[in-house]
Amino acid sequence: MDIELHEESMAALAEHARIPTAFEVERVLVVSIEDHGLGGFVLSERRLGAPYVKDYDAIDGEGPTRWAERFDLSNWGLISAHSGDRCVGGTVIAFNTAGVDILEDRGDLAVLWDIRVHPESRRHGVGSALFRAAEEWAVARGCCEIKVETQNINVAACRFYASQGCVLGAINRFAYKELQHEVQLLWYKHLAGTR
């Protein structure tokens, strides 16, 4: 698939939001704790008996068109992926934004806030192209690291981030009070060409 990438203004978030995020949860990564955590954590993949659909945009108050209500997006980036005249994916990168805890108050860290690929275009290199573009965007702003949040219910995303060179840096079993069956996984990648 031929893919063209374009940096967009944040005004294009409504178009970005039209790319579906829903996916079927068939497998999860189960977090096992050894010796009350002193022995570490073990992740093992388990197939669910009753798969279900997860749609991040369907969560009340979430979704790209709502972000400007909660965050200052002036330092954020939006990169879209097109095949011909069709938008097949996009990514949003957060950077240098007060009040966004996941940025750790660091000026050298970017967060891959959102990455989405149209279901018909998945597994055709769109996600990898968007991830590389996000890395380049972050390096251009002096970042030495990129961070990504996902959950143990998104096994495909975890495998994708690992394939892009990310390393699992943190597991938070208590991050989501309203979704106690989900575990927050934070991935980090050192950006090439930076100190």
NUBA-742703 format. One record per residue: y negated, x negated, z of N, C-alpha, C in turn; residue in three letters. Coordinates in steps of 0.02 Angstrom, whole numbers, plus 50000, padded with zeros to 5 digits. Example, Ala and Ser with C-alpha at 12.3 -4.5 7.8 and 13.67 -1.06 7.14 Angstrom:
BEGIN
502844934050390502254938550390501654934050390Ala;501124935850354500534931650357499984935550394Ser;
***
This chain:
BEGIN
500594995850000500005000050000499384995550000Met;498924996849953498284993249951497824996350003Asp;497544991950047497124994350101496454990850097Ile;495924994650101495244991950107494974993750176Glu;494684988750209494404989850276493644990050271Leu;493334994450310492604995150310492374995950382His;491854992050401491534993350466491074999250457Glu;491135004050502490755010250498490265010650557Glu;489775015150552489355016550610489745021250655Ser;489555021450718489905025750766489795033150749Met;489335034550704489235041450681489845043950643Ala;490275039450621490875041350583491465043050629Ala;491355043550694491895045150740492225051850726Leu;491845056650700492145063150685492675062450630Ala;492545058250580493045057050528493645053350557Glu;493505048450600494035044650634494495049550673His;494185054350706494555059150747495025063550706Ala;494905064150642495335068250600496025064950587Arg;496085058550601496725055150593497155056950655Ile;497725060050645498125062350703498385056550745Pro;498415057750811498705052750856499385054950883Thr;499585060950869500195063750898500805059750876Ala;501275058850923501905055550906502445058550951Phe;503065058050927503625060650966503865055351015Glu;503915057251077504175052851130504925054051134Val;505295049351107506025049751109506325044751158Glu;505935039351171506155033951215505585032051261Arg;505735029451319505235026951365505465020151391Val;504975016351416505135010151451505135011751525Leu;505715011251556505785012551627505615006151665Val;505185006851715504985001151756505405001151819Val;505814995951826506214995151887505904989751930Ser;505894990951995505574986252042506124982552079Ile;506074976052080506554971952116506254969752182Glu;506614970552237506404968252303505694970452320Asp;505564976952313504904979852328504344976652289His;504494973952231503994970752189503984963252196Gly;504244960552251504244953252260504704949852210Leu;505204953352187505674950652138505474952152066Gly;504894955352059504634956751992504814963751968Gly;504644964951906504764971351873505214970151812Phe;505634974951798506064974651740505924980851698Val;505804979951634505724985551588506364986451548Leu;506604992551548507204993951507507065000351468Ser;507305000451407507185006151364507715011451376Glu;507485017751380507945023351391507775028951342Arg;508285031751311508195037451266508145043751308Arg;507675048151290507585054451326508075059751301Leu;508315063851346508745069351327508365074851291Gly;507725075651309507305080851279506655077751255Ala;506625075451193506015072551167505435077551169Pro;504825074951169504235079251168503685075851128Tyr;503155079551112502605076851073502025075151120Val;501755069251112501165067051150500585066551101Lys;500025069451120499425069151079498835067451124Asp;498615061251121498065058951165497435063051155Tyr;497295065251094496695069051080496715076051110Asp;497315078551126497375085251154497235085551229Ala;497165079751261497005079551332496285081951341Ile;496195086551387495535089551398495005084151411Asp;494465084551372493905079951380493995073351344Gly;494555072351311494685066051275494535066851201Glu;494645061551164494555061551092493905058351071Gly;493905055351012493325051450988492655055050989Pro;492655061550975492015065050972491715066151041Thr;492085064751094491835065651163491625059051195Arg;491785053351165491655046951197490925045751211Trp;490485047651165489765046451174489485050251234Ala;489825055551256489615059151316489735055151379Glu;490215050551377490415046751436490225039451435Arg;490125036651375490015029451368489425027951322Phe;489115022251334488615019551288488995015851233Asp;488975018451172489375015751118488995010651076Leu;488405008551099487985004251057488284997451043Ser;488744995051084489064988551072489784989351046Asn;489974995351028490654996651005490694995950929Trp;491294994850905491404994350833491914999450809Gly;491835001550747492295006150715492465003350647Leu;493105002350635493344999750571493825004850542Ile;493705006750480494145011650448494565008250394Ser;495145011150382495605008650330495665014050277Ala;495575012150214495615016850159496135014450108His;496485019350081496925018150024496675022749970Ser;496375019849919496035023949868495445027349901Gly;495395033849891494835037649920495025041049986Asp;495595039250013495855042450074495815037950134Arg;495555040450190495545036750253496245037250284Cys;496575031550292497265031550317497325028850388Val;496765026250416496795023650483496125021150506Gly;496105019350570495485016650597495605013750666Gly;495135009650687495165006850755494465006650784Thr;494425007450849493805006950886493875001450937Val;493364997150940493374991450986492794992251034Ile;492934991851099492414992151151492234985151172Ala;491584984151184491344977451202490704978051243Phe;490644973951295490014973051331489674979651348Asn;490044983851385489794990551403489844991551478Thr;489274992351510489254993551582489634999951598Ala;490004999851653490365005751676491035006851645Gly;491245002551600491915003051570492354998051606Val;492705000451657493084996051702493594991651666Asp;493894994251613494424990551578494154984051547Ile;493484983651539493174977551512493084972151566Leu;493244973751628493254968951683492584965451694Glu;492024968451674491364965251679491344958451646Asp;491724957551593491744951151557491374951851491Arg;490984946851474490634946751411491044943551355Gly;491634940951373492054937551323492704941351310Asp;492714947751329493314951851320493134958051279Leu;493554959551230493484965751192494114969951206Ala;494034976451204494604980951215494734984851151Val;495344984551128495554988851073495604995851102Leu;495064999651097495005006151130495445011351097Trp;495505011051032495865016250996496095013250929Asp;496715014550912496955012750845497405018550823Ile;497285020850763497675026450737497795025650663Arg;498395027650643498595027350573498875034150555Val;498665036850498498915043350476499675043050473His;500025048250496500765048150498501085046150431Pro;500805048450375501095046850310501005039450291Glu;500555036050325500405029050309500685024150360Ser;501025026550410501305022150462501875017950432Arg;501945011950458502455007150438502335004450367Arg;501685004150348501495001350283500974995850291His;500904993050351500444987450362499734989450381Gly;499594995850386498914998050403498734995950474Val;499174997150521499044995350591498934987850599Gly;499344983850566499254976550571498594974250542Ser;498394977250485497754975550455497174977550501Ala;497224983250532496704985450578496674981050640Leu;497254978950665497264974650724496934967950708Phe;497094965050650496784958650630496024959550623Arg;495804965150595495094966450587494754967050655Ala;495094970150703494814970750771494754963850803Ala;495244959450792495204952650817494604949050788Glu;494514949550722493944946250689493284948950715Glu;493244955550725492644958650751492484955850820Trp;492994955150862492894952550930492684945250929Ala;493004941250888492834934050883492114933350861Val;491884937450814491194937150789490694938550844Ala;490904941750898490464943150955490584938451013Arg;490944933051002491044928051053491604929451102Gly;492034934151087492584935751132493154930751123Cys;493474929051179494044924551176494704928251187Cys;494654934751203495254938451219495154945751199Glu;495704948951180495704956051167496224959351212Ile;496064965251236496484968751284496644975651256Lys;497244978151270497454984651246497814988251302Val;497644994651310498004998951358498465003551321Glu;499075004151345499535009251321499965011451379Thr;500455015451365500885018151417501615016951401Gln;502025017451452502745016251444503075021551401Asn;502735027151387503025032351344502915030851270Ile;502505025751255502355024051185502705017551168Asn;503355017851162503765011951149503575008651083Val;503445012751032503255009950966502605005850972Ala;502125008351010501495004651019501624998151056Ala;502044998351108502204992151145502514986951099Cys;502974989051058503294984351012502784981850960Arg;502334986250938501814984150891501364978850922Phe;501114980050983500664975151014501014968451025Tyr;501644968751045502024962551053502084958950986Ala;502194962650932502264959550866501604956450842Ser;501044958750869500394956050851500204950050894Gln;500644947950939500514942150980500234943651049Gly;500214949951067499974951851134500524950551186Cys;500294949251247500744948051303500594953351356Val;501114956251384501034961151437500744957651498Leu;500144959551518499804956251573499794960151638Gly;499884966751634499864970751696500244977251686Ala;500564979351740500904985751743500614989451803Ile;500354995451790500074999451845500445006051847Asn;500895006751895501295012751901500895018651929Arg;500305017351956499925022651989499255023951955Phe;499185022251892498545022951856498375030151840Ala;498875034251828498755041051804498995046151855Tyr;498545048351898498745053051951499005059551923Lys;498705061851867498905068251838499525067551794Glu;499725061551777500305060251734500755055151768Leu;501055057151824501425052351865502035049351832Gln;502275052451778502865049751743502655044351693His;501995043251684501765038151638501525032051676Glu;501675026251648501485019851678501005016251631Val;500455013851658499955010251618500215003051606Gln;500175001051543500354994251523499744991151490Leu;499534985351514498954981951486499184975551452Leu;499004975151388499194969551345498584965151332Trp;498684958551328498144953851315498344949251258Tyr;497844947151220497964942051169497374937351168Lys;497534930851172497024925651164496844925351090His;496204925151075495994925351005495934918250977Leu;496254917250920496254910750887495544908650869Ala;495424902250874494774899550856494254900050911Gly;494474902250971494004902651027494244898051082Thr;493794896651128493974892251183494384895951234Arg;
***
